[in-house]
Amino acid sequence: MAEIWSFPQWEGQGLEPPEVAIAVEAWRQAWRPERLRLLLLAESHMAGSAAELAAPLLPAPGWPMPAGFVRHLYCPAYGEPSLAPEVARNAGTPQYWGLLSAAEGSTAPTRAAFPAVEARLAAKLGLLQRLRRRGVWLTDASLVAVAGPGGARVSPAAYAAALRESWRLHHGVVLPALDPAGVVVIGLGVAKVLRAELDATFPGRWQAVPQPMGARGAAAAAAMVAALAEALRRHAPGD
């Protein structure tokens, strides 16, 4: 992964140090199913800092702990301030929990549904475990963060370069070997940048839906959930 910081469009962007992106990939790999059936390809994790990565975390029973705090839903402390008391602005990405649970047909692991942190963490863990057993894996098109807390984003040129270079240096080798039956790209911007690569690698096997926060209105949100639920049914049926 180290080569990804060498391409010109990334220089000076400075959203995060390389060790954070490396830690995020460790979290993704910790949740990769043994047999991949449905690949969910999102945009990127949220940028973090070296101080956040080194922050002490309280235990989360049952969860793998391959690295420190990162801003990705595979890290149990992301969106759970009580587990990472030294990390500021830790709201998480509840939209993704809502999308995954709705597509699976389970109750979203929200504070409203599960007020106690222990019960909420258990619900999140159960959802991720069920998806992994079905062969579903969420990973990111960009190995480096293209967005950060508070709305910070890299330039459009850096965004496109981050996705293309991540594909050239990593995904273009790794993902074809995993041979998923289906691919759902979560993010129309991701699909626009990587359309040629996706068509060449997964011809007839991929589709794109908006990001959860990009679906405008109830009808668009329902269509997004329905598309993901159908992909789950077709390519990664439950037990």
Secondary structure, 3 states (H helix, E strand, C coil): CHHHHHCHHHCCCCCCCHHHHHHHHHHHHHCCCCCCCEEEEECCCECCCHHHHHCCCCCCCCCCCCCCCCECCCCCCCCCHHHCCCCCCCCCCHHHHHHHHHHHCCCCCCCCCCCCHHHHHHHHHHHHHHHHHCCEEEEECCCCCCECHHHCECCHHHHHHHHHHHHHHHHHHHHHHHCCCEEEEECHHHHHHHHHHHHHHCCCCEEEECCHHHCCCHHHHHHHHHHHHHHHHHHCCCC
